[in-house]
Amino acid sequence: MVREIVIWPDPILKEVAHPVDRVDDGIRRLLDDMAETMYAADGVGLAAPQIAVKKRVIVIDTSPRQEGQTLIHLVNPEIVRGEGELTYTEGCLSIPGEAEDVDRFARVWVRALDYHGKPFELEAEGLLAVALQHETDHLNGTVFVDHLSSLKRELIRKRMKKLKAQRAAEPAAEVKTAARHESAL
C-alpha cells in the first residue's frame, strides 16, 4: 500500500526512531508498504519516519541509478564505520523539488537485520553509501538540509511550508467543487 510521505518541517522528522524488537509480519508489511511508496515516488530510499512511523526501518534501491543493486530492507541499521569523503547532490522525498550538495563518507559499513530478521553486514560506496547515510540520518531525526547553512535551510523551509499549504488547500477546493449529493449528511 502506498502511504503518504511526510513533508519537512513536520516535527516527526526531527524525532529519533525507536528500535524494532523483532521482525514480524507487521514489520514486513511496513517494509513492503515503504518499498511500494518509495517506488511510487521515484525515490531510491525511504525511512519509516518519512511515512510517520517512528521505527528504525529503511528501504533502499539504487538500481535505477547504480548498476548491480537491488532492493535492500534494513531493520535497526547502524553505520559502524565510514571512510573517505564524497560530495553528492542530494534530494529527499520529504523535501520535494529541492537538491543540495552534502558531504558524506565515500564508503560505509552497516549492520542491520534483513526482511526476515536475520543479521547481516553491508559495505557500500557511491550512491548506495550516500543513501544509507541519508536514510540513517532520518532515523536519528536529521534531514539533509540540517547539513546546509542556516540561510539555505530557511529558504527551503519557507518553500516547503508554502508547498504544504498548497497541498492542504487542494482537498478543500475539491470538496467545494464536488457535485452535491442529497443523501450526504
Phi and psi in degrees as a GROMACS rama.xvg file:
@    title "Ramachandran Plot"
@    xaxis  label "Phi"
@    yaxis  label "Psi"
@TYPE xy
-77.2159  128.333  VAL-2
-107.748  160.935  ARG-3
-74.1857  134.878  GLU-4
-91.308  129.441  ILE-5
-70.7494  135.421  VAL-6
-100.001  130.675  ILE-7
-65.4362  140.566  TRP-8
-97.8982  44.8929  PRO-9
-54.3524  133.891  ASP-10
-58.2608  -29.4015  PRO-11
-61.9679  -26.6666  ILE-12
-73.4121  -9.07769  LEU-13
-99.5613  -5.03266  LYS-14
-90.0557  149.942  GLU-15
-82.4727  129.695  VAL-16
-75.2062  152.713  ALA-17
-89.095  142.794  HIS-18
-62.6182  151.765  PRO-19
-89.3268  128.384  VAL-20
-71.1315  -43.7925  ASP-21
-155.069  149.878  ARG-22
-86.2363  111.207  VAL-23
-124.06  -170.738  ASP-24
-60.915  -34.5128  ASP-25
-64.3497  -41.6787  GLY-26
-69.1823  -40.4507  ILE-27
-64.0753  -36.8201  ARG-28
-64.3482  -41.5738  ARG-29
-61.0787  -46.0178  LEU-30
-60.1441  -42.5773  LEU-31
-63.4963  -45.0266  ASP-32
-62.5647  -40.5659  ASP-33
-64.2259  -43.012  MET-34
-63.3568  -44.4869  ALA-35
-61.8564  -41.3632  GLU-36
-65.3234  -44.463  THR-37
-60.7027  -46.7047  MET-38
-64.2142  -41.1487  TYR-39
-62.8532  -30.0015  ALA-40
-94.5487  3.63895  ALA-41
59.146  43.2348  ASP-42
-102.405  172.08  GLY-43
-111.192  -6.80686  VAL-44
-160.317  155.998  GLY-45
-154.413  134.791  LEU-46
-107.566  148.005  ALA-47
-54.359  -38.9103  ALA-48
-59.3716  -22.5917  PRO-49
-71.0248  -14.5735  GLN-50
-116.162  26.2528  ILE-51
66.1476  31.4358  ALA-52
-117.183  117.945  VAL-53
-87.9662  62.4828  LYS-54
-126.385  151.091  LYS-55
-83.8836  76.643  ARG-56
-138.558  132.399  VAL-57
-138.339  155.681  ILE-58
-127.424  143.478  VAL-59
-142.418  137.037  ILE-60
-145.904  100.592  ASP-61
-92.6143  7.14176  THR-62
-56.5576  -33.1834  SER-63
-64.1398  -22.3833  PRO-64
-122.83  -4.58464  ARG-65
-143.714  111.114  GLN-66
-60.5188  144.761  GLU-67
84.5831  7.8536  GLY-68
-104.774  159.994  GLN-69
-140.228  179.13  THR-70
-63.494  131.502  LEU-71
-121.813  129.943  ILE-72
-103.631  129.682  HIS-73
-129.796  121.342  LEU-74
-111.225  131.235  VAL-75
53.4186  47.2099  ASN-76
-66.6097  145.641  PRO-77
-139.794  122.796  GLU-78
-80.4034  115.167  ILE-79
-95.7133  -17.8253  VAL-80
-161.73  148.243  ARG-81
-143.607  149.446  GLY-82
-149.062  157.53  GLU-83
74.4503  176.903  GLY-84
-131.866  145.951  GLU-85
-148.162  132.184  LEU-86
-104.377  125.566  THR-87
-131.55  139.163  TYR-88
-80.9543  107.042  THR-89
-101.645  147.185  GLU-90
-123.214  -177.365  GLY-91
-156.463  137.926  CYS-92
-64.0947  -23.5005  LEU-93
-88.0214  -3.58004  SER-94
-134.733  65.8471  ILE-95
-61.5234  140.28  PRO-96
83.0326  0.554919  GLY-97
-113.676  144.623  GLU-98
-153.192  135.278  ALA-99
-146.245  156.501  GLU-100
-72.702  132.804  ASP-101
-131.35  137.574  VAL-102
-87.1388  130.261  ASP-103
-136.807  172.335  ARG-104
-68.3198  145.296  PHE-105
-78.6333  -28.1306  ALA-106
-140.025  138.615  ARG-107
-134.975  155.354  VAL-108
-118.642  129.575  TRP-109
-127.433  141.473  VAL-110
-114.179  139.335  ARG-111
-161.72  177.854  ALA-112
-103.229  147.832  LEU-113
-91.5302  -170.655  ASP-114
-56.073  -27.7127  TYR-115
-104.167  5.22145  HIS-116
88.2209  9.17283  GLY-117
-87.97  136.05  LYS-118
-69.1479  145.21  PRO-119
-151.026  163.11  PHE-120
-123.124  149.66  GLU-121
-139.77  133.64  LEU-122
-108.982  132.416  GLU-123
-139.595  152.193  ALA-124
-140.805  170.026  GLU-125
65.6602  -143.15  GLY-126
-58.2011  -39.464  LEU-127
-62.1697  -40.9381  LEU-128
-63.0502  -42.2888  ALA-129
-62.3598  -46.8572  VAL-130
-62.2362  -41.225  ALA-131
-61.9243  -41.9568  LEU-132
-68.9079  -42.6082  GLN-133
-61.1422  -48.8186  HIS-134
-71.0491  -36.1056  GLU-135
-65.4692  -36.4557  THR-136
-54.6751  -43.6687  ASP-137
-56.932  -37.7402  HIS-138
-68.1855  -20.9531  LEU-139
-102.524  12.3852  ASN-140
78.6892  24.9289  GLY-141
-119.737  136.226  THR-142
-114.694  162.383  VAL-143
-59.7164  -27.9351  PHE-144
-68.7209  -16.7187  VAL-145
-67.4351  -17.0095  ASP-146
-89.0554  -1.25415  HIS-147
-99.6905  172.094  LEU-148
-65.8927  156.507  SER-149
-62.9269  -32.6531  SER-150
-65.0765  -50.5484  LEU-151
-61.0935  -43.2389  LYS-152
-60.3142  -42.475  ARG-153
-67.3787  -39.0422  GLU-154
-62.2923  -43.2332  LEU-155
-67.2255  -40.1082  ILE-156
-57.4492  -44.1925  ARG-157
-62.3891  -41.6899  LYS-158
-66.176  -37.8363  ARG-159
-69.7259  -38.6158  MET-160
-63.1572  -39.8144  LYS-161
-64.6327  -43.8193  LYS-162
-60.7932  -44.6051  LEU-163
-61.4868  -40.7628  LYS-164
-64.3952  -41.1909  ALA-165
-62.9906  -44.4159  GLN-166
-65.5454  -37.5502  ARG-167
-67.3383  -32.6446  ALA-168
-76.1196  -26.379  ALA-169
-59.2594  -51.2202  GLU-170
-61.2015  -36.7635  PRO-171
-62.9321  -41.4784  ALA-172
-65.2316  -38.0534  ALA-173
-65.0759  -39.9121  GLU-174
-65.239  -42.6542  VAL-175
-65.0094  -31.6958  LYS-176
-97.6023  0.0534386  THR-177
-71.5473  152.27  ALA-178
-63.7563  141.022  ALA-179
-83.4586  133.524  ARG-180
-108.878  127.549  HIS-181
-65.1263  -25.2361  GLU-182
-81.0343  -8.46087  SER-183
-69.3071  145.007  ALA-184
